[in-house]
């Protein structure tokens, strides 16, 4: 039990590093929380017009979930990996350094999913790419990928991972509440378009 608690704590602390905020400040772009949606993730970093920073944010945020899950799995076991990966997403979404106001956790979730079940990770990423290309709406692509990840896990005979991925999907949908309301109204902005501050 102590090992699982340590895995959760380490995952949370790693996940809570706000790479989007750090990178934009280092680049002299100010506080990313005052731009666009105010989110610290890659989609909002892209609204600064700096594609390289957005890509770096995407990779680093995804890396948080992947590294947390991989290290805990290697040192303690698969269950610890699942716990650490989930905790990393919680850390990204509710970072202690930013008064628990973080991102929406899509990239960090995909990173953890890749480590715990790479075929599911590939399926989720493919789902995001297809939806993003078809509809040009990042949130819709992300929500679809999150929703289908546990389905893919079940189809591959991975019930434990499916439970964890379902939990992450629920968390993701909760974090996208505002986006879902805009989607239902047909008001969600498309990729490549600037978004007014909320």
Protein Blocks (a to p, Z undefined) as FASTA:
>chain_A
ZZmmmmmmmmmmmmmpcfklmmmmmnonojfklgcjlpabfklmmmnopaklmmmmmmmm
mmmmmmmmmmmmmmnomklmmmmmmmmmmmmmmcfkloopaceolmmmmmmmmmmommlm
mmmmmmmmmmmmmnopaklmmmmmmmmmmmmmmmnopaklmmmmmmmmmmmmmmmmmmmm
mmmnopaccehiacddZZ
